[in-house]
Amino acid sequence: MVFFSFLFGAAENLLAHQSGSDSSSQNHYWRAKFHGMAIKYINEQISRLEVNDEPTDELLACILTLAVYGANSTATPDKSTSLLSAAQTLEVVARREHVKAHQDALYHLVHRKGGLSKVKMYGISVLIQA
């Protein structure tokens, strides 16, 4: 689940920075393949949750990745800031259009977990807030 989610995010990031390359159609293929595999494994993980189970931080990270990189949008850098500061993860996550279905699922699972304070994986709660 984590593997395919992050491969999907990496493929999306590659496509965002690639222009006019012959390998573009192949990258679209792999992006779609990784996206499908990530959703399959995420859905399996969600379906295994019992009524009182808390979702794992890894599950939240995977859904966050789909929410951020699934909209086929790129982050538009702010011209008033340096390129390096605009490339930071929080900046990129905050500036991208998020997929509403994934964002809604993420909020629901965070609520089920007991709030952002219960998320222990480094940086995930900050990125969810972005």
N, C-alpha and C positions, 0 to 999 in steps of 0.2 A: 504494500500500500504506500508506504513512505517512498520507496524506491521509484515507483512509477509517477507519483505526484511530483517529486523533485525533478525527474527527467522531463516531465511535461513542462514544468516551469522553466527549465533550462532550454528546452526546445523553443518555447515561446519567446524567451529572451533572445535567443539566437536569431529567430525570424524578425524580431523587432529591429535588430541591428544589421540586417542583411538586406542588400538591395541589388537587384539585377543579376543575381547569381543563377547559374544553371541548376544548382542543387536545391533551389527553393522549393520545387514541387516535392522532392524527396523529403525535405524538412517538414513540409506540411503533412505529408503522410505519417512521419514519425510522431509529430505533435499530436495528430488525431489518434494514433495508436496508443501513445502513452496516456492521453486524456481518457480514452475508453477503459484502459486497464486500471487506471487510478480510480475512476468512478466505480468500476466493478468491485475492487477490493474495499473501497470505502463503504459501499452499500453492504457488503458482506459483514464488515466490522460493525456497522450500525445495527444490522439485523440481529447480531449476536448479543447486543446489549440487553440485559434483563431490565425489568422495571426500575429497580433501585440502583443499577450500576451507573457509575460515573464514566463518561467518555474519557479516553486517555488523551494526554497532551499530544501524542503523536497523531491521533485522529484529528484533533483540532488543527495541527500544523498542516496536515494534508488538505483539509477543507479550505484553510486559509490560502494555500497555494493555488487551489482551483479558483477560489473567489478572485484572487488578485490577477492571475495570469490567464483566466478563461475568457475574458471579454474581448480579446483581440485588439486591445487598446495599448498604446504606449504612453509612458509617462512623459508629459511635456515639461522640460526643464524650465525653471524660473530663471529668466535672463539676469536678474539682479543678484544671483548667488553664483559662487564659483562652481565649475563643473564637478569638482571633487565632492563638494558638499551636496550637490544635487544627485549624486550617484549612491548615496547612502541608502541602505535598505528601507529605513523608515520613510525617507523622502519618496522613494520609488513607490512603495506600497500606498502611501497617502495620495499620491497624484494619479494613480491608475484608476480607471473605471472598474468597479467590482461587479461580479456576477451576482445579481440579487438573490437568486435561489440558493447559491452557496453561502452568501452572507447571512441570509435568514437561518439556514441550517446551523451555521456557526454560532449565531446568537442563541439559538434554541439549545444547542449542546453546552455552551458556556453556562447558560442559566441552569441547565440540568446538573452541571458539575458543581454548582454552588457559587458561581461568580468568577470574575477574573482573578481574584486573590487566591483561588484554588489551583490556578494554572501554574505549574512549577517549571516547565521547560523555559530555559533562558530566552527572553526576548519575545516569546509568543504573545503574552498578554499585552505588551506594548504595541505589537503589530496589529493585533485584533482591534485595538482602540483607534488605530490610525485612520 
